[in-house]
């Protein structure tokens, strides 16, 4: 049960932290997209039955907290998760540099999907201004990726080790009762 709730709880925690920190950013700089980093991490770590719905829900929460068009981030994060999962099955991303490269690629896919969804809906802003803003956001997300990847990996390892220790303790206790 904890394995199913852990990605959602960690993602929600990072999303709340991102929302709080956004107020300290200058207006002309876009905030980095922590949810995108987590979605890519979920693509490496979880099966589609766990990572897909969590990615969609975190994107939906991001839409709700940002106050924008509901569903744009949800759909784009789900597309990024699907691409990450399919690439993780075919290639081996062992180093942090490879994962940062995947964050940059995922950021570009997320930006293109968001721009396409907004243009279908009648978005009236200049495409060049939006593209410039999105690419700056991708670069800032790539710079933040090592910190988020390392911190989240440690949290997952700590919880999984604790969960395994509780399971081992329970099985030892069960063995002593049988004898």
C-alpha positions in Angstrom: 0.0 0.0 0.0 2.8 2.4 0.9 4.4 1.6 -2.5 1.3 2.9 -4.2 0.8 6.1 -2.1 4.5 7.0 -1.9 4.9 8.6 -5.4 1.7 10.6 -4.9 2.7 11.9 -1.5 6.2 12.7 -2.5 4.9 14.4 -5.7 2.4 16.4 -3.8 5.0 17.5 -1.3 7.3 18.7 -4.1 4.4 20.5 -5.8 3.5 22.3 -2.6 7.1 23.3 -2.1 7.3 24.5 -5.7 4.1 26.5 -5.3 5.5 28.2 -2.2 8.8 29.0 -3.8 7.3 30.5 -7.0 6.4 33.7 -5.1 10.1 34.4 -4.6 11.0 34.2 -8.3 11.2 37.4 -10.4 8.2 37.8 -12.7 10.1 37.6 -16.0 11.7 34.2 -15.1 9.6 31.1 -15.3 9.8 28.7 -12.3 11.3 25.3 -12.8 8.9 22.4 -13.3 9.5 20.0 -10.4 6.5 17.9 -11.4 8.1 17.2 -14.7 11.3 15.9 -13.0 9.2 13.6 -10.8 7.2 12.3 -13.8 10.4 11.4 -15.6 11.6 9.7 -12.4 8.4 7.8 -12.2 8.9 6.7 -15.8 12.2 5.0 -14.7 10.9 3.6 -11.5 7.3 2.6 -11.7 5.1 0.5 -13.9 2.4 2.2 -16.1 -0.3 1.1 -13.7 1.2 3.2 -10.9 3.2 5.9 -12.6 0.6 6.9 -15.3 -2.3 7.7 -12.9 0.1 9.5 -10.5 1.6 11.6 -13.3 -1.9 12.5 -14.5 -3.0 13.5 -11.0 0.1 15.5 -10.3 -0.4 17.3 -13.6 -4.0 18.0 -12.7 -3.0 19.3 -9.3 -0.4 21.5 -11.0 -3.1 22.9 -13.3 -5.4 23.6 -10.4 -2.7 25.4 -8.3 -1.5 27.4 -11.3 -5.0 28.6 -12.1 -4.6 28.0 -15.9 -6.5 25.9 -18.3 -7.5 22.7 -16.5 -6.0 19.6 -18.1 -3.1 21.0 -20.1 -0.4 20.0 -17.6 -2.3 16.7 -16.8 -2.2 15.6 -20.5 1.3 16.8 -21.2 2.7 15.1 -18.1 1.0 11.9 -19.0 2.5 12.1 -22.5 6.0 12.8 -21.0 5.5 9.8 -18.7 4.6 7.5 -21.6 7.6 8.6 -23.6 9.9 8.2 -20.6 8.6 4.7 -19.9 9.1 3.6 -23.5 12.6 5.0 -23.6 13.5 3.5 -20.2 12.6 0.0 -21.5 14.8 0.4 -24.6 17.8 2.2 -23.1 19.8 2.1 -19.9 20.0 5.5 -18.1 22.4 4.8 -15.3 24.1 8.1 -14.8 22.7 11.4 -13.6 23.8 13.1 -16.8 21.6 10.7 -18.8 18.7 11.4 -16.5 19.2 15.2 -16.8 19.3 14.8 -20.6 16.0 12.9 -20.3 14.6 15.8 -18.2 15.6 18.3 -20.9 14.0 16.1 -23.6 10.9 15.6 -21.5 10.7 19.4 -20.9 10.8 20.0 -24.6 8.0 17.4 -25.2 6.0 19.0 -22.3 6.4 22.5 -23.8 5.5 21.4 -27.3 2.5 19.4 -26.0 1.3 22.4 -23.9 1.7 24.9 -26.8 -0.2 22.5 -29.2 -3.0 22.1 -26.7 -3.3 25.8 -26.0 -3.2 26.6 -29.7 -6.0 24.1 -30.4 -8.0 25.9 -27.7 -7.6 29.3 -29.3 -4.6 30.6 -27.4 -3.9 34.1 -28.7 -0.4 34.9 -27.5 2.6 35.2 -29.7 4.1 31.8 -30.4 7.7 33.1 -30.3 7.2 34.7 -26.8 5.6 31.5 -25.5 8.4 29.3 -27.0 11.1 31.6 -25.5 9.4 31.3 -22.1 9.0 27.5 -22.3 12.6 27.0 -23.4 13.8 29.1 -20.5 11.6 27.0 -18.2 13.1 23.8 -19.7 16.7 25.0 -19.0 15.8 26.0 -15.4 14.2 22.6 -14.8 17.3 20.9 -16.2 19.5 22.9 -13.7 17.3 21.9 -10.8 17.0 18.2 -11.9 20.1 16.9 -10.0 18.9 18.2 -6.7 15.4 16.9 -7.1 16.5 13.5 -8.5 19.0 13.0 -5.6 16.7 14.1 -2.8 13.7 12.0 -4.1 15.9 8.9 -4.7 17.1 9.1 -1.1 13.5 9.5 0.2 12.4 6.5 -1.8 15.4 4.4 -0.7 14.7 5.3 3.0 11.0 4.4 2.8 11.7 1.2 0.9 14.4 0.1 3.3 12.2 0.8 6.3 9.3 -1.1 4.6 11.6 -4.0 3.9 13.0 -4.0 7.5 9.4 -4.1 8.8 8.6 -7.0 6.6 11.8 -8.9 7.6 11.0 -8.2 11.3 7.5 -9.6 10.8 8.8 -12.7 9.1 11.4 -13.4 11.8 8.8 -13.0 14.4 6.5 -15.4 12.6 9.4 -18.0 12.4 10.0 -17.8 16.2 6.3 -18.4 16.9 6.3 -21.6 14.8 9.2 -23.2 16.7 
